[in-house]
Amino acid sequence: MDNNAVVNELSKSMGRDAKDIAALLDGITAIMREKLSAMDSIAIPGFGTFEPVKEDERIQNELSTGKRLLLPPEITVQFKSSALLRRKISDR
């Protein structure tokens, strides 16, 4: 499901204009980006928790050339679903 499909589904189910829904989703994703980059977790009740994890810099060997590369530190996001969401998925 792509962004347009999500906007259309939310627009239908909430009885709101698609432009309003798109603006709302843009605002939510902007806030999530800001908070996760600041290493804050985001918990959505009944859905799950998004948690940023900082991975340290590391050295990796490139297989094709044999050279060693220094990979910079990076922040990844892990998602842990709530028990309610897991139950609803398993019941289907």
Secondary structure by P-SEA (a helix, b strand, c coil): ccaaaaaaaaaaaacccaaaaaaaaaaaaaaaaaaaaabbbbbbcccbbbbbbbbcbbbbbcccccbbbbbccbbbbbbbbcaaaaaaaaac
